[in-house]
C-alpha cells in the first residue's frame, strides 16, 4: 500500500510540475496511469489501522484533485471552442459550395 500511495502522489506531483504546459495527451496518460493504480488498490484489503496510518498522504493526494479537474475543464473548453470553429467554418463553406445555376448568362447563388 505504501508503494501505491507514493506512486500516486509522485504521479500527481509530476503532472503539477509542468501543469501550465500540460497537453491533452499528457493528461490522458496521467489519467490512465492513475486508473491503473486505483485498480491495484481495489485488489488490496485495507484495514482500519491503515486508514489512520495513511490519512495524511491520502489527504495530500485528494487536495491535488481540484487543481487537476480545473485543468481538465480548461482543456475541454478549448476543445469545444476549436470544434465550434471547425463546425462554423464547415457550415459557411457548405453555404457557398451549394448548387449554382446559370440561366441566360446570369449567375444565381442559391444559399440556404
N, C-alpha and C positions, 0 to 999 in steps of 0.2 A: 504494500500500500504506500509505503514511503516513496518508492521509486515512481509510482504512477502520479502521485501528487507533485513531486518535484518536476517530473517531465511536463505535466500540465502547466505548472507555474512558469517554467522556463519557456515553454511554447508561447504562452501569453505575453511574457515579458519581451521575448524576441520580436514578436509582432509589434509591440508598442515602441520598441527602439526606433523603428523606421516607419512609424504609423502614418505620418503625413503623406508619404510617397507610396503607400501600400496600394497594390493593384488588385483588381477583381480576382485575378488568377491566384495571387498570393493569399488573399483572404479565403478563397475556396479551398486551397491547400491546407490552410490553417484549420478550417472547419472540419475537413476530412480527417486530419491527424487528431484533432480534439475528439471527434466522434469515435475514433479507434480506441483512444484512451478511456473514454466513458464506457465503451463496450467491455473493456478489460475490467473496469470497476464492477460491472454487472455480474461478473464471474466471481467476485470476492465476497466473502462473508464478513460483514462489518459488525464488530462488537460495540456495545455501548461505550466501553472504555476507549475504543478507537475514535469515536466521535469527539470525545473530550480532548484526546491527545492531538488530533489533527484540526481542531477548530480554528486555530489562528491561520494556518496555511489555506484552509478552505475559504475563510472569510477574505483573505487577500485575493484569492483567485476570483471569487464571486464579485469582489469590488471592481475588478477589471472589466467585467461583462458589460456594464452600461457604456463604457468608452468604446468597446468593440462593436456593440449594437449600433451606436451612433454612426460609426464609420460605415457599417453595412448599409444603414439607411441612406447615408450620403451617396454611396456608390449606386444604390438602387435609384435614387432620384436622378443622378447623372445619366444612368442608362435609360430611364424613362424619357428624359429630355432629348437624348440622341435619337431614340426610337420615334418620338413625336416629330422631330425634324425630318427624318427619313420618310415617314408616312406623309407628312405635309408636302414634301418635295415630290413624292410619287403622285399624289393627288393633283398637284399643279401640272406636272408633266403629262399625266393622262388627260387633263382637260385640253391641252394643246395638241396632243398626239391623236385625237379622235378623228373621226371621218371628216374629210374636207371635200366639198363638191365644187366643180366648175360648171357654170351654166352660162353659155354665151360669152365666155371670156371673162366672167366676173367670178372672183374668189369669195366663197362663203365659208366662214369659220363657224362650225356648229359646236359651241361649248355647251356642256351640260350643267 
